[in-house]
């Protein structure tokens, strides 16, 4: 690809600045906008797969919608014909145009041998989690958090990259047969990924825990001679606490790392925000408060003194009773079963035992539950492979896509990967109460991928259009595109009744109600008390806009006309 000079008649290709298991990254220039960009050009073998190209385009477009300072921005995607072999052989290759980040990956940083202070390692993890929190709230799970996918700018900022690309690779299960690629990925696999289960945002949190462990100690928590052995350790073995490798790491930091590396998803941090909160508190020297169950840290926690562990939510949860029935014997048996699952997930499609198998047609799994899909595959001498959760309008828990496709012929014993509906995309309701107009509320909802619903007006001391209440309330999770009802100040007020009051009281009541009193005087006879409000306009109970004029008529005594003096 070194002879490539232009892509899409727009991008001038420069030197290679990075290589990975699936692509080359070139420093490039967008001649249309005159800016420096980085372009990732996918491997030819990936480019030859039409299914991958479709998924790649779709996922790259999703990633392009992410706009966050800790995420490498995706500007554009496209395809072009490139020379991929000597002799001029060309193939249509997809590419992705990204923000150019002047810096290095964490993989390069770690390979340099530089050791980070624990505080700096926590700061980097906080940046990664900030980007993940934003992506997760927009329904995107990375699935491949590792040092090679995190960049550090020259100014020290953290940038996570390859959102969407990892998902396209994962769904198609492409390149997993390359030993180096498998090994590199296996070191950061979550247990559920190793078991071939459905992956959600908590898998990214586990991988971030592995990343933080490596930043603190200089090595990942699990290593081995093969991808299977590493993945097996993720599923069944406890990591050595970082402080036992580097005494510069505090026991409190151990608790954060162990919380992230819990084997079961419900024993981990549940959101990137929770994980980041504890990391930030540790950086600032304060106690952790996130309620995270950490069963796996129980034994280790007993090593801490009450002073060392007090104030940490991790410690509080670690003192909960352990689940029964999970002894060494259980994990040995479970580990043996899992080892077989891992081998099937990582090497499905290869001749594990040697020799060719009979070929069978792949059944149609779409619309089935995972249990039904697995039963149907077993009946056809196939196995269920990777399961990827995907936002969809289809019923939650149902298969919405499969690879290989229905009707394709494959060898017996091979795996079929599926995408499973996780339900509609979710959105978080923003705070609308306090906004000054309906237009402001509508804009805020549009930014959150929601719509404005019924608008009710209500009398209030606030100016017209001021948002008084909303339903659902802020921070509620709802389906994207849902409506939010609001109640706004009508701007109109009720005119008080002041007839019979003194002039001073009448003026005061009108001002207090938000109106401007206007006074006219009317002569009265001796039988009427002077200074009394005789009439008002409009009448009490009428509705007027705030600041409108209310006219009151005040009675005043007419001075008596002196009797004429008789002339002498």
C-alpha positions as CSV (number, residue, x, y, z in Angstrom):
1,X,0.0,0.0,0.0
2,X,3.0,2.2,0.1
3,X,2.3,3.5,-3.5
4,X,-1.2,4.8,-2.5
5,X,-1.3,8.6,-2.9
6,X,-5.0,9.5,-2.9
7,X,-8.2,8.0,-1.5
8,X,-11.7,9.1,-2.6
9,X,-10.2,12.0,-4.6
10,X,-10.0,13.8,-1.3
11,X,-7.4,12.4,1.0
12,X,-3.7,12.6,0.3
13,X,-2.0,9.6,1.9
14,X,1.3,10.0,3.8
15,X,3.5,7.6,5.6
16,X,2.4,4.7,7.8
17,X,2.3,5.7,11.4
18,X,0.9,2.5,12.8
19,X,0.2,-1.1,12.0
20,X,-2.2,-3.5,13.7
21,X,-3.6,-7.0,13.2
22,X,-6.3,-5.6,10.9
23,X,-5.1,-2.4,9.4
24,X,-2.5,0.1,8.6
25,X,-2.8,3.7,9.7
26,X,-1.5,6.5,7.5
27,X,-0.9,10.1,8.4
28,X,-2.9,11.9,5.7
29,X,-4.3,15.3,4.6
30,X,-7.8,16.2,3.8
31,X,-7.3,18.4,0.8
32,X,-10.9,19.6,0.8
33,X,-10.7,21.0,4.3
34,X,-7.0,21.5,4.5
35,X,-6.6,19.5,7.7
36,X,-4.3,16.7,9.0
37,X,-6.1,13.4,9.5
38,X,-5.3,9.8,10.2
39,X,-6.7,7.1,7.8
40,X,-7.1,3.5,8.8
41,X,-7.0,1.2,5.7
42,X,-8.4,-2.3,6.4
43,X,-6.6,-5.5,5.6
44,X,-7.2,-6.9,2.1
45,X,-8.6,-10.2,3.5
46,X,-11.1,-8.3,5.6
47,X,-12.0,-6.1,2.6
48,X,-12.7,-9.2,0.5
49,X,-15.6,-10.2,2.8
50,X,-18.8,-8.4,1.7
51,X,-20.5,-9.1,5.0
52,X,-17.7,-7.4,6.9
53,X,-17.8,-4.4,4.6
54,X,-21.5,-4.0,5.3
55,X,-21.0,-4.2,9.1
56,X,-17.9,-2.0,8.9
57,X,-19.8,0.8,7.2
58,X,-22.7,0.5,9.7
59,X,-20.6,0.4,12.8
60,X,-18.2,3.2,11.6
61,X,-21.2,5.4,11.0
62,X,-22.4,4.7,14.6
63,X,-19.0,5.5,15.9
64,X,-18.9,8.8,13.9
65,X,-21.8,10.0,16.0
66,X,-19.7,9.9,19.2
67,X,-18.4,13.4,20.1
68,X,-16.3,13.4,23.2
69,X,-12.9,14.7,24.2
70,X,-11.7,11.2,25.2
71,X,-12.8,9.5,22.0
72,X,-10.8,9.8,18.7
73,X,-13.3,11.4,16.4
74,X,-14.4,9.6,13.2
75,X,-14.8,12.0,10.3
76,X,-15.6,9.9,7.3
77,X,-15.6,6.4,5.8
78,X,-15.3,5.2,2.3
79,X,-14.0,2.7,-0.2
80,X,-11.4,2.9,-2.9
81,X,-9.4,0.6,-5.2
82,X,-5.9,0.0,-3.9
83,X,-2.9,-2.0,-5.1
84,X,-2.7,-4.8,-2.6
85,X,0.0,-7.0,-4.3
86,X,3.0,-6.6,-6.4
87,X,2.0,-6.6,-10.0
88,X,-0.8,-4.1,-9.6
89,X,-3.6,-6.4,-8.3
90,X,-6.3,-4.1,-7.0
91,X,-9.2,-4.6,-4.6
92,X,-11.9,-2.4,-3.2
93,X,-10.7,-1.6,0.4
94,X,-12.8,0.2,3.0
95,X,-11.1,3.0,5.0
96,X,-12.0,5.2,7.9
97,X,-10.9,8.8,8.3
98,X,-10.1,9.8,11.9
99,X,-8.9,12.7,14.0
100,X,-5.1,12.9,13.9
101,X,-3.8,12.4,17.4
102,X,-0.2,13.7,18.0
103,X,1.0,11.2,20.5
104,X,1.5,7.5,21.2
105,X,-0.6,4.5,22.1
106,X,-0.4,3.0,25.6
107,X,1.0,-0.1,24.0
108,X,4.0,2.0,22.8
109,X,4.3,3.6,26.2
110,X,4.3,0.3,28.0
111,X,6.8,-1.2,25.5
112,X,9.2,1.7,26.1
113,X,9.7,0.4,29.7
114,X,8.6,3.7,31.3
115,X,6.9,3.1,34.7
116,X,4.0,5.3,35.7
117,X,3.2,6.6,39.1
118,X,0.0,5.0,40.4
119,X,-1.7,8.5,40.3
120,X,-0.9,8.8,36.6
121,X,-2.1,5.3,35.9
122,X,-5.4,6.3,37.6
123,X,-5.6,9.5,35.6
124,X,-5.3,7.6,32.3
125,X,-7.9,5.1,33.4
126,X,-10.2,7.9,34.4
127,X,-9.9,9.3,30.8
128,X,-10.7,5.9,29.3
129,X,-13.7,5.5,31.5
130,X,-15.0,9.0,30.7
131,X,-15.0,8.1,27.0
132,X,-16.6,4.7,27.7
133,X,-19.3,6.3,29.8
134,X,-20.3,8.6,27.0
135,X,-20.2,5.7,24.4
136,X,-22.2,3.4,26.6
137,X,-24.9,6.0,27.2
138,X,-25.2,6.2,23.5
139,X,-25.6,2.4,23.1
140,X,-22.1,1.6,21.8
141,X,-19.9,-1.0,23.5
142,X,-16.3,-1.0,22.4
143,X,-15.5,-4.7,23.0
144,X,-11.7,-4.4,22.4
145,X,-10.3,-2.1,25.1
146,X,-6.5,-2.6,25.2
147,X,-3.4,-0.5,25.2
148,X,-3.2,-0.5,21.4
149,X,-6.6,1.2,21.2
150,X,-5.9,4.0,23.7
151,X,-3.8,7.0,22.7
152,X,-2.0,9.5,24.9
153,X,-1.5,13.0,23.3
154,X,1.7,15.0,23.8
155,X,-0.3,17.2,26.3
156,X,-1.3,14.1,28.3
157,X,-4.9,13.7,27.2
158,X,-6.4,10.3,26.8
159,X,-8.1,9.2,23.5
160,X,-9.9,5.9,23.0
161,X,-10.1,4.8,19.4
162,X,-11.6,2.0,17.1
163,X,-15.2,2.2,18.4
164,X,-17.4,0.4,15.9
165,X,-14.4,-1.3,14.1
166,X,-14.0,-3.7,17.0
167,X,-17.7,-4.4,16.9
168,X,-17.6,-5.2,13.2
169,X,-14.7,-7.5,13.7
170,X,-16.2,-9.2,16.7
171,X,-19.6,-9.8,15.0
172,X,-18.0,-11.4,12.0
173,X,-15.4,-13.3,14.0
174,X,-12.8,-12.4,11.4
175,X,-9.1,-12.6,12.0
176,X,-9.5,-14.6,15.2
177,X,-7.6,-17.5,13.7
178,X,-4.4,-15.5,13.6
179,X,-2.4,-16.6,16.6
180,X,-0.9,-13.2,17.4
181,X,-4.2,-11.5,17.1
182,X,-5.9,-14.0,19.4
183,X,-3.1,-13.8,21.9
184,X,-3.2,-10.0,21.9
185,X,-7.0,-10.0,22.4
186,X,-7.0,-12.8,24.9
187,X,-5.0,-10.8,27.5
188,X,-7.9,-8.3,27.7
189,X,-10.8,-10.6,27.2
190,X,-13.6,-10.5,29.8
191,X,-14.7,-13.8,31.2
192,X,-18.0,-13.6,29.3
193,X,-16.2,-12.9,26.0
194,X,-14.1,-16.0,26.6
195,X,-17.2,-18.1,27.2
196,X,-18.8,-16.8,24.0
197,X,-21.7,-15.1,25.9
198,X,-23.6,-11.9,25.2
199,X,-21.4,-8.9,25.8
200,X,-22.5,-5.6,27.3
201,X,-20.9,-2.5,28.7
202,X,-19.6,-4.3,31.8
203,X,-17.2,-6.2,29.5
204,X,-15.5,-2.9,28.6
205,X,-15.1,-2.2,32.3
206,X,-13.4,-5.6,32.9
207,X,-11.0,-4.8,30.0
208,X,-10.3,-1.4,31.5
209,X,-9.5,-3.1,34.8
210,X,-6.9,-5.2,32.9
211,X,-5.5,-2.1,31.3
212,X,-5.3,-0.3,34.7
213,X,-3.6,-3.4,36.1
214,X,-0.9,-3.3,33.4
215,X,-0.4,0.4,33.8
216,X,0.2,-0.1,37.5
217,X,2.4,-3.2,37.3
218,X,3.9,-3.2,33.8
219,X,2.2,-6.5,32.9
220,X,-1.3,-7.8,32.4
221,X,-2.9,-9.9,35.2
222,X,-2.8,-13.1,33.2
223,X,-0.2,-14.4,30.8
224,X,0.4,-17.8,29.1
225,X,1.8,-19.7,26.2
226,X,-1.5,-19.8,24.3
227,X,-4.6,-17.8,23.9
228,X,-6.7,-20.6,25.4
229,X,-4.6,-20.7,28.6
230,X,-4.8,-16.9,29.0
231,X,-8.6,-16.9,28.4
232,X,-9.0,-19.8,30.8
233,X,-7.3,-17.8,33.6
234,X,-9.7,-14.9,32.9
235,X,-12.6,-17.2,33.6
236,X,-11.3,-19.2,36.5
237,X,-8.3,-17.7,38.3
238,X,-7.9,-14.8,40.7
239,X,-5.4,-12.1,39.8
240,X,-2.5,-11.3,42.0
241,X,-3.3,-7.9,43.7
242,X,-1.2,-5.2,42.1
243,X,0.4,-4.1,45.4
244,X,2.0,-7.5,45.7
245,X,3.8,-6.9,42.4
246,X,4.6,-3.2,43.0
247,X,4.7,-2.0,46.6
248,X,4.1,1.6,45.4
249,X,0.5,0.6,44.7
250,X,-1.8,1.1,47.8
251,X,-4.2,-1.6,49.0
252,X,-7.1,0.8,48.3
253,X,-6.1,0.8,44.6
254,X,-6.0,-3.0,44.8
255,X,-9.7,-2.9,45.7
256,X,-10.6,-0.8,42.7
257,X,-8.8,-3.1,40.3
258,X,-10.2,-6.2,41.9
259,X,-13.7,-4.7,41.6
260,X,-13.3,-4.2,37.9
261,X,-11.8,-7.7,37.5
262,X,-14.7,-9.6,39.1
263,X,-15.5,-12.8,37.2
264,X,-19.3,-12.3,37.3
265,X,-20.7,-9.2,35.7
266,X,-23.0,-8.4,38.6
267,X,-20.1,-8.4,41.0
268,X,-18.3,-5.8,38.9
269,X,-18.7,-2.0,38.6
270,X,-22.0,-1.7,36.8
271,X,-21.3,1.5,34.9
272,X,-18.2,3.4,33.7
273,X,-19.4,6.3,35.8
274,X,-19.3,4.2,39.0
275,X,-15.8,2.9,38.1
276,X,-14.6,6.4,37.3
277,X,-16.1,7.9,40.5
278,X,-13.9,5.6,42.7
279,X,-10.8,6.2,40.5
280,X,-11.4,10.0,40.8
281,X,-11.8,9.8,44.6
282,X,-8.6,7.8,44.9
283,X,-6.8,10.4,42.8
284,X,-8.1,13.2,45.1
285,X,-7.4,11.2,48.3
286,X,-11.0,10.7,49.3
287,X,-12.9,7.6,50.2
288,X,-14.7,5.5,47.6
289,X,-18.5,5.4,47.9
290,X,-19.7,3.4,44.9
291,X,-21.6,0.4,46.1
292,X,-19.8,-2.4,44.3
293,X,-20.1,-6.0,45.3
294,X,-16.6,-7.6,45.3
295,X,-16.9,-11.3,46.2
296,X,-13.6,-12.1,44.6
297,X,-11.8,-9.7,46.9
298,X,-13.0,-11.1,50.1
299,X,-9.9,-13.1,51.1
300,X,-7.6,-10.2,50.1
301,X,-9.7,-7.7,52.0
302,X,-9.1,-9.5,55.2
303,X,-5.4,-8.5,54.8
304,X,-6.3,-4.8,55.2
305,X,-6.5,-3.1,58.6
306,X,-9.8,-1.3,59.4
307,X,-8.0,2.0,59.0
308,X,-6.7,1.1,55.5
309,X,-10.0,-0.1,54.3
310,X,-12.5,2.2,56.1
311,X,-14.6,4.4,54.0
312,X,-14.3,2.3,50.9
313,X,-17.4,0.9,49.3
314,X,-15.3,-2.0,47.9
315,X,-14.4,-2.9,51.5
316,X,-18.0,-2.7,52.7
317,X,-19.2,-5.0,50.0
318,X,-16.3,-7.3,50.4
319,X,-17.4,-8.1,54.0
320,X,-20.7,-9.5,52.7
321,X,-21.0,-13.3,53.2
322,X,-19.4,-15.3,50.3
323,X,-21.7,-17.2,48.0
324,X,-21.8,-20.9,49.1
325,X,-21.1,-23.8,46.9
326,X,-18.2,-22.1,45.0
327,X,-15.3,-24.0,46.5
328,X,-12.1,-25.3,44.8
329,X,-13.9,-28.4,43.5
330,X,-16.6,-26.3,41.9
331,X,-14.1,-24.1,40.1
332,X,-12.0,-27.1,38.9
333,X,-15.0,-28.7,37.3
334,X,-16.3,-25.4,35.9
335,X,-12.9,-24.6,34.7
336,X,-12.7,-27.8,32.7
337,X,-16.0,-27.1,31.1
338,X,-15.1,-23.5,30.3
339,X,-11.8,-24.6,28.8
340,X,-13.7,-26.6,26.2
341,X,-16.0,-23.6,25.5
342,X,-13.0,-21.3,25.1
343,X,-11.4,-23.6,22.6
344,X,-14.7,-23.8,20.7
345,X,-15.0,-20.0,20.7
346,X,-11.5,-19.2,19.7
347,X,-10.9,-21.9,17.2
348,X,-14.3,-22.6,15.7
349,X,-14.0,-23.3,12.1
350,X,-10.6,-25.0,12.3
351,X,-9.7,-28.7,12.3
352,X,-9.1,-28.9,16.1
353,X,-8.8,-32.7,16.0
354,X,-7.8,-33.1,12.4
355,X,-9.7,-34.4,9.5
356,X,-12.6,-33.0,7.6
357,X,-16.2,-33.3,8.7
358,X,-19.5,-33.6,6.8
359,X,-21.1,-30.4,5.7
360,X,-24.5,-29.2,6.8
361,X,-26.8,-26.3,5.9
362,X,-27.0,-23.5,8.5
363,X,-30.6,-23.2,9.9
364,X,-32.4,-19.9,10.1
365,X,-32.1,-18.6,13.7
366,X,-33.6,-15.2,13.3
367,X,-36.4,-14.5,15.8
368,X,-35.5,-17.3,18.1
369,X,-34.4,-17.0,21.7
370,X,-30.8,-18.0,22.5
371,X,-32.0,-21.3,24.1
372,X,-34.1,-22.2,21.0
373,X,-31.3,-21.2,18.7
374,X,-28.8,-23.4,20.6
375,X,-31.2,-26.4,20.5
376,X,-31.7,-26.0,16.7
377,X,-28.0,-25.7,16.1
378,X,-27.2,-28.9,18.2
379,X,-29.9,-30.7,16.2
380,X,-28.0,-29.8,13.0
381,X,-24.6,-30.8,14.5
382,X,-23.5,-27.2,14.9
383,X,-22.6,-25.1,18.0
384,X,-23.6,-21.6,19.1
385,X,-20.7,-19.2,18.8
386,X,-20.3,-15.5,19.8
387,X,-23.4,-13.7,21.0
388,X,-23.4,-9.9,20.5
389,X,-26.0,-7.6,22.0
390,X,-27.3,-5.0,19.5
391,X,-29.8,-2.2,19.8
392,X,-32.9,-3.1,17.8
393,X,-36.6,-2.5,17.5
394,X,-37.0,-6.3,17.6
395,X,-38.1,-8.1,20.8
396,X,-35.4,-8.2,23.4
397,X,-33.5,-11.4,23.7
398,X,-34.3,-12.6,20.1
399,X,-31.7,-13.4,17.4
400,X,-31.7,-10.6,14.8
401,X,-28.7,-11.6,12.6
402,X,-26.4,-14.6,12.2
403,X,-23.1,-15.4,10.6
404,X,-22.9,-17.6,8.6
405,X,-26.2,-16.8,7.0
406,X,-29.2,-19.2,6.9
407,X,-28.8,-21.7,4.1
408,X,-25.0,-21.5,3.8
409,X,-23.2,-24.9,3.9
410,X,-20.5,-25.3,6.6
411,X,-18.7,-28.3,8.2
412,X,-20.3,-30.0,11.2
413,X,-19.1,-28.8,14.5
414,X,-18.5,-25.3,13.4
415,X,-19.9,-22.3,15.3
416,X,-22.6,-19.9,14.2
417,X,-22.3,-16.3,15.6
418,X,-25.5,-14.4,16.4
419,X,-26.5,-10.9,17.1
420,X,-29.2,-10.6,19.8
421,X,-31.6,-7.7,20.3
422,X,-31.0,-5.8,23.5
423,X,-34.1,-3.8,22.9
424,X,-34.5,-0.3,21.7
425,X,-31.7,2.3,22.1
426,X,-32.0,4.0,25.4
427,X,-31.7,7.7,26.2
428,X,-31.3,9.6,29.4
429,X,-33.9,12.3,30.1
430,X,-32.1,15.6,30.6
431,X,-33.1,18.2,33.2
432,X,-35.7,20.6,31.7
433,X,-37.0,22.2,34.9
434,X,-35.7,25.8,35.1
435,X,-35.3,26.3,31.3
436,X,-36.7,29.6,30.2
437,X,-38.7,28.6,27.1
438,X,-40.3,25.7,25.3
439,X,-37.7,26.1,22.5
440,X,-34.9,25.5,25.0
441,X,-36.6,22.4,26.3
442,X,-37.1,21.1,22.7
443,X,-33.5,21.7,21.9
444,X,-32.3,19.9,25.0
445,X,-34.5,16.9,24.2
446,X,-33.4,16.7,20.6
447,X,-29.7,16.6,21.8
448,X,-30.7,13.7,24.0
449,X,-32.4,11.8,21.1
450,X,-35.8,12.5,22.6
451,X,-38.9,14.5,21.6
452,X,-41.1,17.0,23.4
453,X,-44.5,15.7,24.4
454,X,-47.6,17.4,25.7
455,X,-47.1,21.0,26.9
456,X,-49.4,22.1,29.8
457,X,-49.6,25.7,30.9
458,X,-50.0,26.7,34.6
459,X,-50.3,30.0,36.4
460,X,-47.0,30.8,38.2
461,X,-44.9,33.5,39.5
462,X,-42.4,32.6,36.8
463,X,-42.3,34.3,33.4
464,X,-44.2,32.8,30.5
465,X,-42.6,29.6,29.1
466,X,-40.6,28.8,32.2
467,X,-40.5,25.0,32.6
468,X,-42.1,24.2,36.0
469,X,-42.1,20.4,35.8
470,X,-41.4,17.4,33.5
471,X,-42.4,13.8,33.1
472,X,-40.4,11.6,33.1
473,X,-38.1,13.3,35.5
474,X,-34.4,13.9,34.8
475,X,-31.9,11.0,34.6
476,X,-34.7,8.5,33.8
477,X,-33.7,5.9,31.2
478,X,-36.3,5.7,28.4
479,X,-36.4,4.4,24.8
480,X,-34.7,6.7,22.4
481,X,-37.3,8.8,20.5
482,X,-39.7,8.8,23.5
483,X,-41.6,12.0,24.4
484,X,-41.2,14.0,27.6
485,X,-44.2,16.1,28.8
486,X,-43.6,19.5,30.4
487,X,-45.6,22.0,32.3
488,X,-44.7,25.7,31.7
489,X,-45.7,29.0,33.2
490,X,-48.6,30.4,31.3
491,X,-47.5,34.0,31.9
492,X,-51.0,34.9,32.9
493,X,-52.1,35.9,36.4
494,X,-55.4,36.2,38.3
495,X,-56.5,39.7,39.0
496,X,-57.3,40.1,42.7
497,X,-60.5,41.6,43.9
498,X,-59.8,44.9,45.7
499,X,-63.2,46.7,45.7
500,X,-63.9,48.0,49.2
501,X,-60.2,48.1,50.2
502,X,-58.3,51.2,51.0
503,X,-56.3,52.8,48.2
504,X,-53.1,51.7,49.8
505,X,-54.2,48.1,50.2
506,X,-55.7,48.0,46.7
507,X,-52.4,49.2,45.2
508,X,-50.4,46.7,47.2
509,X,-52.6,43.7,46.3
510,X,-52.4,44.5,42.6
511,X,-48.6,44.9,42.7
512,X,-48.2,41.7,44.6
513,X,-50.2,39.9,42.0
514,X,-47.8,41.0,39.3
515,X,-49.8,43.9,37.8
516,X,-49.4,47.6,37.4
517,X,-52.0,49.7,39.3
518,X,-53.5,52.7,37.6
519,X,-55.6,55.0,39.8
520,X,-58.4,57.4,38.9
521,X,-60.4,59.4,41.4
522,X,-64.2,59.9,41.6
523,X,-66.0,62.5,43.6
524,X,-68.3,61.0,46.2
525,X,-70.9,62.3,48.6
526,X,-70.7,62.3,52.4
527,X,-72.3,58.9,52.7
528,X,-69.3,57.1,51.2
529,X,-65.9,56.7,53.0
530,X,-63.2,58.6,51.2
531,X,-60.1,56.7,50.0
532,X,-62.0,53.5,49.3
533,X,-61.8,51.5,46.0
534,X,-65.1,52.0,44.3
535,X,-64.5,50.0,41.2
536,X,-61.8,48.1,39.2
537,X,-61.1,47.0,35.7
538,X,-60.8,44.2,34.8
539,X,-62.9,42.6,37.5
540,X,-61.4,40.3,40.1
541,X,-60.8,36.8,38.9
542,X,-59.9,37.8,35.3
543,X,-56.7,36.5,33.7
544,X,-54.1,38.9,32.5
545,X,-50.5,38.7,31.4
546,X,-48.0,39.6,34.1
547,X,-47.3,43.4,34.1
548,X,-50.7,44.3,32.7
549,X,-52.5,47.4,33.9
550,X,-55.4,47.1,36.4
551,X,-57.4,50.3,36.9
552,X,-59.0,51.1,40.2
553,X,-61.4,53.9,41.0
554,X,-60.9,55.7,44.4
555,X,-63.6,57.8,46.0
556,X,-62.7,61.3,47.2
557,X,-64.8,63.8,49.2
558,X,-65.9,66.9,47.4
559,X,-65.1,70.1,49.3
560,X,-68.5,71.8,50.2
561,X,-69.2,74.9,48.2
562,X,-69.5,77.9,50.5
563,X,-73.0,79.6,50.7
564,X,-73.2,82.9,49.0
565,X,-72.8,85.9,51.3
566,X,-75.8,88.2,51.5
567,X,-75.0,91.8,50.3
568,X,-75.7,94.6,52.9
